[in-house]
Amino acid sequence: MNPDVLSLLTQARAMVDGTYEDLYGQLRPGVRENECVGLVSKVLR
């Protein structure tokens, strides 16, 4: 695999892992799906 591609995939994985951590920190009863989507969109952009 091309080293540049591997580097980009590693970076993308780290971004998604961090996003899931933020999402898990916000989950609680009553949180709506659209709020979760908003948080994920905000973090990944």
Predicted model as a PDB file, atoms N, CA, C, CB and O in Angstrom, pLDDT in the B-factor column:
MODEL        1                                                                  
ATOM      1  N   MET A   1       0.858  -1.173   0.000  1.00 82.00           N  
ATOM      2  CA  MET A   1       0.000   0.000   0.000  1.00 82.00           C  
ATOM      3  C   MET A   1       0.908   1.241   0.000  1.00 82.00           C  
ATOM      4  CB  MET A   1      -0.979  -0.004   1.242  1.00 82.00           C  
ATOM      5  O   MET A   1       1.951   1.277   0.653  1.00 82.00           O  
ATOM      6  N   ASN A   2       0.481   2.225  -0.737  1.00 93.00           N  
ATOM      7  CA  ASN A   2       1.194   3.492  -0.845  1.00 93.00           C  
ATOM      8  C   ASN A   2       1.315   4.141   0.537  1.00 93.00           C  
ATOM      9  CB  ASN A   2       0.472   4.443  -1.835  1.00 93.00           C  
ATOM     10  O   ASN A   2       0.320   4.216   1.259  1.00 93.00           O  
ATOM     11  N   PRO A   3       2.498   4.608   0.922  1.00 94.00           N  
ATOM     12  CA  PRO A   3       2.668   5.236   2.243  1.00 94.00           C  
ATOM     13  C   PRO A   3       1.778   6.471   2.451  1.00 94.00           C  
ATOM     14  CB  PRO A   3       4.121   5.632   2.433  1.00 94.00           C  
ATOM     15  O   PRO A   3       1.342   6.739   3.570  1.00 94.00           O  
ATOM     16  N   ASP A   4       1.513   7.214   1.386  1.00 95.00           N  
ATOM     17  CA  ASP A   4       0.629   8.379   1.513  1.00 95.00           C  
ATOM     18  C   ASP A   4      -0.798   7.949   1.831  1.00 95.00           C  
ATOM     19  CB  ASP A   4       0.651   9.215   0.223  1.00 95.00           C  
ATOM     20  O   ASP A   4      -1.465   8.563   2.664  1.00 95.00           O  
ATOM     21  N   VAL A   5      -1.254   6.920   1.183  1.00 96.00           N  
ATOM     22  CA  VAL A   5      -2.601   6.400   1.430  1.00 96.00           C  
ATOM     23  C   VAL A   5      -2.698   5.868   2.856  1.00 96.00           C  
ATOM     24  CB  VAL A   5      -2.958   5.287   0.413  1.00 96.00           C  
ATOM     25  O   VAL A   5      -3.683   6.113   3.551  1.00 96.00           O  
ATOM     26  N   LEU A   6      -1.695   5.156   3.276  1.00 96.00           N  
ATOM     27  CA  LEU A   6      -1.677   4.624   4.638  1.00 96.00           C  
ATOM     28  C   LEU A   6      -1.713   5.747   5.665  1.00 96.00           C  
ATOM     29  CB  LEU A   6      -0.439   3.754   4.857  1.00 96.00           C  
ATOM     30  O   LEU A   6      -2.412   5.646   6.674  1.00 96.00           O  
ATOM     31  N   SER A   7      -0.974   6.802   5.417  1.00 97.00           N  
ATOM     32  CA  SER A   7      -0.963   7.953   6.322  1.00 97.00           C  
ATOM     33  C   SER A   7      -2.340   8.618   6.397  1.00 97.00           C  
ATOM     34  CB  SER A   7       0.088   8.975   5.868  1.00 97.00           C  
ATOM     35  O   SER A   7      -2.798   8.982   7.480  1.00 97.00           O  
ATOM     36  N   LEU A   8      -2.995   8.773   5.247  1.00 96.00           N  
ATOM     37  CA  LEU A   8      -4.328   9.381   5.230  1.00 96.00           C  
ATOM     38  C   LEU A   8      -5.362   8.505   5.929  1.00 96.00           C  
ATOM     39  CB  LEU A   8      -4.763   9.647   3.795  1.00 96.00           C  
ATOM     40  O   LEU A   8      -6.232   9.005   6.642  1.00 96.00           O  
ATOM     41  N   LEU A   9      -5.261   7.195   5.718  1.00 97.00           N  
ATOM     42  CA  LEU A   9      -6.183   6.288   6.400  1.00 97.00           C  
ATOM     43  C   LEU A   9      -5.979   6.312   7.910  1.00 97.00           C  
ATOM     44  CB  LEU A   9      -6.010   4.867   5.875  1.00 97.00           C  
ATOM     45  O   LEU A   9      -6.946   6.255   8.669  1.00 97.00           O  
ATOM     46  N   THR A  10      -4.740   6.394   8.342  1.00 97.00           N  
ATOM     47  CA  THR A  10      -4.439   6.479   9.779  1.00 97.00           C  
ATOM     48  C   THR A  10      -5.007   7.760  10.365  1.00 97.00           C  
ATOM     49  CB  THR A  10      -2.916   6.413  10.024  1.00 97.00           C  
ATOM     50  O   THR A  10      -5.575   7.750  11.457  1.00 97.00           O  
ATOM     51  N   GLN A  11      -4.856   8.853   9.649  1.00 96.00           N  
ATOM     52  CA  GLN A  11      -5.393  10.133  10.115  1.00 96.00           C  
ATOM     53  C   GLN A  11      -6.918  10.095  10.175  1.00 96.00           C  
ATOM     54  CB  GLN A  11      -4.929  11.277   9.198  1.00 96.00           C  
ATOM     55  O   GLN A  11      -7.509  10.579  11.140  1.00 96.00           O  
ATOM     56  N   ALA A  12      -7.554   9.531   9.164  1.00 95.00           N  
ATOM     57  CA  ALA A  12      -9.011   9.442   9.144  1.00 95.00           C  
ATOM     58  C   ALA A  12      -9.516   8.585  10.304  1.00 95.00           C  
ATOM     59  CB  ALA A  12      -9.496   8.864   7.803  1.00 95.00           C  
ATOM     60  O   ALA A  12     -10.507   8.923  10.951  1.00 95.00           O  
ATOM     61  N   ARG A  13      -8.822   7.472  10.558  1.00 96.00           N  
ATOM     62  CA  ARG A  13      -9.220   6.604  11.672  1.00 96.00           C  
ATOM     63  C   ARG A  13      -9.122   7.337  12.999  1.00 96.00           C  
ATOM     64  CB  ARG A  13      -8.352   5.345  11.707  1.00 96.00           C  
ATOM     65  O   ARG A  13      -9.997   7.190  13.852  1.00 96.00           O  
ATOM     66  N   ALA A  14      -8.072   8.122  13.184  1.00 96.00           N  
ATOM     67  CA  ALA A  14      -7.905   8.880  14.422  1.00 96.00           C  
ATOM     68  C   ALA A  14      -9.011   9.918  14.578  1.00 96.00           C  
ATOM     69  CB  ALA A  14      -6.533   9.563  14.451  1.00 96.00           C  
ATOM     70  O   ALA A  14      -9.507  10.138  15.683  1.00 96.00           O  
ATOM     71  N   MET A  15      -9.396  10.553  13.476  1.00 95.00           N  
ATOM     72  CA  MET A  15     -10.476  11.539  13.535  1.00 95.00           C  
ATOM     73  C   MET A  15     -11.792  10.887  13.940  1.00 95.00           C  
ATOM     74  CB  MET A  15     -10.634  12.242  12.182  1.00 95.00           C  
ATOM     75  O   MET A  15     -12.530  11.430  14.762  1.00 95.00           O  
ATOM     76  N   VAL A  16     -12.085   9.730  13.368  1.00 95.00           N  
ATOM     77  CA  VAL A  16     -13.330   9.034  13.685  1.00 95.00           C  
ATOM     78  C   VAL A  16     -13.308   8.527  15.123  1.00 95.00           C  
ATOM     79  CB  VAL A  16     -13.560   7.867  12.711  1.00 95.00           C  
ATOM     80  O   VAL A  16     -14.317   8.614  15.822  1.00 95.00           O  
ATOM     81  N   ASP A  17     -12.175   8.001  15.570  1.00 96.00           N  
ATOM     82  CA  ASP A  17     -12.067   7.544  16.961  1.00 96.00           C  
ATOM     83  C   ASP A  17     -12.340   8.686  17.932  1.00 96.00           C  
ATOM     84  CB  ASP A  17     -10.675   6.948  17.227  1.00 96.00           C  
ATOM     85  O   ASP A  17     -13.066   8.509  18.910  1.00 96.00           O  
ATOM     86  N   GLY A  18     -11.768   9.844  17.672  1.00 94.00           N  
ATOM     87  CA  GLY A  18     -11.994  11.011  18.523  1.00 94.00           C  
ATOM     88  C   GLY A  18     -13.443  11.457  18.503  1.00 94.00           C  
ATOM     89  O   GLY A  18     -13.992  11.868  19.526  1.00 94.00           O  
ATOM     90  N   THR A  19     -14.056  11.376  17.341  1.00 96.00           N  
ATOM     91  CA  THR A  19     -15.459  11.767  17.216  1.00 96.00           C  
ATOM     92  C   THR A  19     -16.355  10.844  18.029  1.00 96.00           C  
ATOM     93  CB  THR A  19     -15.889  11.756  15.746  1.00 96.00           C  
ATOM     94  O   THR A  19     -17.276  11.300  18.707  1.00 96.00           O  
ATOM     95  N   TYR A  20     -16.078   9.532  17.958  1.00 95.00           N  
ATOM     96  CA  TYR A  20     -16.861   8.589  18.758  1.00 95.00           C  
ATOM     97  C   TYR A  20     -16.686   8.855  20.250  1.00 95.00           C  
ATOM     98  CB  TYR A  20     -16.455   7.146  18.430  1.00 95.00           C  
ATOM     99  O   TYR A  20     -17.648   8.738  21.009  1.00 95.00           O  
ATOM    100  N   GLU A  21     -15.504   9.203  20.675  1.00 95.00           N  
ATOM    101  CA  GLU A  21     -15.301   9.527  22.092  1.00 95.00           C  
ATOM    102  C   GLU A  21     -16.146  10.725  22.498  1.00 95.00           C  
ATOM    103  CB  GLU A  21     -13.815   9.809  22.375  1.00 95.00           C  
ATOM    104  O   GLU A  21     -16.771  10.714  23.558  1.00 95.00           O  
ATOM    105  N   ASP A  22     -16.169  11.753  21.665  1.00 95.00           N  
ATOM    106  CA  ASP A  22     -17.000  12.928  21.953  1.00 95.00           C  
ATOM    107  C   ASP A  22     -18.479  12.554  21.980  1.00 95.00           C  
ATOM    108  CB  ASP A  22     -16.754  14.032  20.908  1.00 95.00           C  
ATOM    109  O   ASP A  22     -19.227  13.007  22.847  1.00 95.00           O  
ATOM    110  N   LEU A  23     -18.888  11.733  21.036  1.00 96.00           N  
ATOM    111  CA  LEU A  23     -20.290  11.320  20.966  1.00 96.00           C  
ATOM    112  C   LEU A  23     -20.688  10.526  22.202  1.00 96.00           C  
ATOM    113  CB  LEU A  23     -20.540  10.490  19.705  1.00 96.00           C  
ATOM    114  O   LEU A  23     -21.735  10.786  22.796  1.00 96.00           O  
ATOM    115  N   TYR A  24     -19.858   9.555  22.595  1.00 96.00           N  
ATOM    116  CA  TYR A  24     -20.171   8.754  23.787  1.00 96.00           C  
ATOM    117  C   TYR A  24     -20.270   9.634  25.029  1.00 96.00           C  
ATOM    118  CB  TYR A  24     -19.104   7.667  23.998  1.00 96.00           C  
ATOM    119  O   TYR A  24     -21.054   9.348  25.934  1.00 96.00           O  
ATOM    120  N   GLY A  25     -19.482  10.696  25.074  1.00 95.00           N  
ATOM    121  CA  GLY A  25     -19.536  11.608  26.214  1.00 95.00           C  
ATOM    122  C   GLY A  25     -20.826  12.404  26.286  1.00 95.00           C  
ATOM    123  O   GLY A  25     -21.200  12.881  27.358  1.00 95.00           O  
ATOM    124  N   GLN A  26     -21.512  12.555  25.159  1.00 94.00           N  
ATOM    125  CA  GLN A  26     -22.753  13.329  25.105  1.00 94.00           C  
ATOM    126  C   GLN A  26     -24.009  12.470  25.211  1.00 94.00           C  
ATOM    127  CB  GLN A  26     -22.800  14.116  23.830  1.00 94.00           C  
ATOM    128  O   GLN A  26     -25.102  12.996  25.424  1.00 94.00           O  
ATOM    129  N   LEU A  27     -23.862  11.153  25.065  1.00 96.00           N  
ATOM    130  CA  LEU A  27     -25.040  10.288  25.079  1.00 96.00           C  
ATOM    131  C   LEU A  27     -25.641  10.182  26.476  1.00 96.00           C  
ATOM    132  CB  LEU A  27     -24.681   8.899  24.561  1.00 96.00           C  
ATOM    133  O   LEU A  27     -24.941   9.958  27.464  1.00 96.00           O  
ATOM    134  N   ARG A  28     -26.922  10.346  26.523  1.00 96.00           N  
ATOM    135  CA  ARG A  28     -27.690  10.196  27.750  1.00 96.00           C  
ATOM    136  C   ARG A  28     -29.163  10.111  27.342  1.00 96.00           C  
ATOM    137  CB  ARG A  28     -27.426  11.393  28.758  1.00 96.00           C  
ATOM    138  O   ARG A  28     -29.506  10.474  26.217  1.00 96.00           O  
ATOM    139  N   PRO A  29     -30.017   9.649  28.211  1.00 97.00           N  
ATOM    140  CA  PRO A  29     -31.435   9.576  27.853  1.00 97.00           C  
ATOM    141  C   PRO A  29     -31.967  10.948  27.447  1.00 97.00           C  
ATOM    142  CB  PRO A  29     -32.256   9.018  29.026  1.00 97.00           C  
ATOM    143  O   PRO A  29     -31.685  11.952  28.101  1.00 97.00           O  
ATOM    144  N   GLY A  30     -32.721  10.980  26.385  1.00 97.00           N  
ATOM    145  CA  GLY A  30     -33.333  12.219  25.923  1.00 97.00           C  
ATOM    146  C   GLY A  30     -32.565  12.932  24.817  1.00 97.00           C  
ATOM    147  O   GLY A  30     -33.095  13.862  24.209  1.00 97.00           O  
ATOM    148  N   VAL A  31     -31.336  12.521  24.545  1.00 97.00           N  
ATOM    149  CA  VAL A  31     -30.576  13.134  23.461  1.00 97.00           C  
ATOM    150  C   VAL A  31     -31.122  12.604  22.146  1.00 97.00           C  
ATOM    151  CB  VAL A  31     -29.043  12.842  23.595  1.00 97.00           C  
ATOM    152  O   VAL A  31     -31.252  11.395  21.957  1.00 97.00           O  
ATOM    153  N   ARG A  32     -31.442  13.520  21.240  1.00 97.00           N  
ATOM    154  CA  ARG A  32     -32.045  13.123  19.969  1.00 97.00           C  
ATOM    155  C   ARG A  32     -30.978  12.756  18.949  1.00 97.00           C  
ATOM    156  CB  ARG A  32     -32.928  14.245  19.423  1.00 97.00           C  
ATOM    157  O   ARG A  32     -29.828  13.190  19.026  1.00 97.00           O  
ATOM    158  N   GLU A  33     -31.398  11.948  18.000  1.00 96.00           N  
ATOM    159  CA  GLU A  33     -30.477  11.508  16.945  1.00 96.00           C  
ATOM    160  C   GLU A  33     -29.916  12.699  16.181  1.00 96.00           C  
ATOM    161  CB  GLU A  33     -31.186  10.550  15.976  1.00 96.00           C  
ATOM    162  O   GLU A  33     -28.730  12.715  15.852  1.00 96.00           O  
ATOM    163  N   ASN A  34     -30.749  13.695  15.893  1.00 97.00           N  
ATOM    164  CA  ASN A  34     -30.258  14.849  15.136  1.00 97.00           C  
ATOM    165  C   ASN A  34     -29.216  15.649  15.926  1.00 97.00           C  
ATOM    166  CB  ASN A  34     -31.426  15.757  14.750  1.00 97.00           C  
ATOM    167  O   ASN A  34     -28.356  16.294  15.326  1.00 97.00           O  
ATOM    168  N   GLU A  35     -29.280  15.618  17.244  1.00 96.00           N  
ATOM    169  CA  GLU A  35     -28.248  16.258  18.053  1.00 96.00           C  
ATOM    170  C   GLU A  35     -26.924  15.505  17.924  1.00 96.00           C  
ATOM    171  CB  GLU A  35     -28.685  16.327  19.529  1.00 96.00           C  
ATOM    172  O   GLU A  35     -25.853  16.110  17.871  1.00 96.00           O  
ATOM    173  N   CYS A  36     -27.018  14.185  17.875  1.00 96.00           N  
ATOM    174  CA  CYS A  36     -25.812  13.361  17.692  1.00 96.00           C  
ATOM    175  C   CYS A  36     -25.199  13.619  16.322  1.00 96.00           C  
ATOM    176  CB  CYS A  36     -26.144  11.856  17.854  1.00 96.00           C  
ATOM    177  O   CYS A  36     -23.984  13.767  16.196  1.00 96.00           O  
ATOM    178  N   VAL A  37     -26.039  13.672  15.302  1.00 96.00           N  
ATOM    179  CA  VAL A  37     -25.555  13.940  13.948  1.00 96.00           C  
ATOM    180  C   VAL A  37     -24.903  15.313  13.891  1.00 96.00           C  
ATOM    181  CB  VAL A  37     -26.708  13.848  12.924  1.00 96.00           C  
ATOM    182  O   VAL A  37     -23.870  15.483  13.245  1.00 96.00           O  
ATOM    183  N   GLY A  38     -25.498  16.290  14.560  1.00 96.00           N  
ATOM    184  CA  GLY A  38     -24.925  17.628  14.590  1.00 96.00           C  
ATOM    185  C   GLY A  38     -23.550  17.645  15.248  1.00 96.00           C  
ATOM    186  O   GLY A  38     -22.628  18.297  14.758  1.00 96.00           O  
ATOM    187  N   LEU A  39     -23.421  16.936  16.344  1.00 95.00           N  
ATOM    188  CA  LEU A  39     -22.133  16.877  17.036  1.00 95.00           C  
ATOM    189  C   LEU A  39     -21.070  16.236  16.144  1.00 95.00           C  
ATOM    190  CB  LEU A  39     -22.266  16.090  18.356  1.00 95.00           C  
ATOM    191  O   LEU A  39     -19.954  16.743  16.030  1.00 95.00           O  
ATOM    192  N   VAL A  40     -21.428  15.128  15.522  1.00 95.00           N  
ATOM    193  CA  VAL A  40     -20.472  14.435  14.645  1.00 95.00           C  
ATOM    194  C   VAL A  40     -20.069  15.335  13.482  1.00 95.00           C  
ATOM    195  CB  VAL A  40     -21.078  13.113  14.112  1.00 95.00           C  
ATOM    196  O   VAL A  40     -18.890  15.418  13.137  1.00 95.00           O  
ATOM    197  N   SER A  41     -21.033  16.001  12.886  1.00 95.00           N  
ATOM    198  CA  SER A  41     -20.732  16.898  11.767  1.00 95.00           C  
ATOM    199  C   SER A  41     -19.817  18.033  12.201  1.00 95.00           C  
ATOM    200  CB  SER A  41     -22.025  17.466  11.175  1.00 95.00           C  
ATOM    201  O   SER A  41     -18.881  18.396  11.488  1.00 95.00           O  
ATOM    202  N   LYS A  42     -20.091  18.585  13.362  1.00 93.00           N  
ATOM    203  CA  LYS A  42     -19.275  19.700  13.871  1.00 93.00           C  
ATOM    204  C   LYS A  42     -17.832  19.251  14.121  1.00 93.00           C  
ATOM    205  CB  LYS A  42     -19.887  20.268  15.176  1.00 93.00           C  
ATOM    206  O   LYS A  42     -16.887  19.951  13.758  1.00 93.00           O  
ATOM    207  N   VAL A  43     -17.676  18.101  14.731  1.00 91.00           N  
ATOM    208  CA  VAL A  43     -16.330  17.623  15.074  1.00 91.00           C  
ATOM    209  C   VAL A  43     -15.536  17.268  13.820  1.00 91.00           C  
ATOM    210  CB  VAL A  43     -16.415  16.402  16.004  1.00 91.00           C  
ATOM    211  O   VAL A  43     -14.350  17.582  13.727  1.00 91.00           O  
ATOM    212  N   LEU A  44     -16.180  16.619  12.862  1.00 89.00           N  
ATOM    213  CA  LEU A  44     -15.454  16.170  11.670  1.00 89.00           C  
ATOM    214  C   LEU A  44     -15.181  17.287  10.669  1.00 89.00           C  
ATOM    215  CB  LEU A  44     -16.227  15.078  10.990  1.00 89.00           C  
ATOM    216  O   LEU A  44     -14.335  17.122   9.791  1.00 89.00           O  
ATOM    217  N   ARG A  45     -15.857  18.391  10.774  1.00 88.00           N  
ATOM    218  CA  ARG A  45     -15.591  19.503   9.862  1.00 88.00           C  
ATOM    219  C   ARG A  45     -14.618  20.399  10.513  1.00 88.00           C  
ATOM    220  CB  ARG A  45     -16.863  20.270   9.483  1.00 88.00           C  
ATOM    221  O   ARG A  45     -14.233  21.416   9.936  1.00 88.00           O  
TER     222      ARG A  45                                                      
ENDMDL                                                                          
END                                                                             
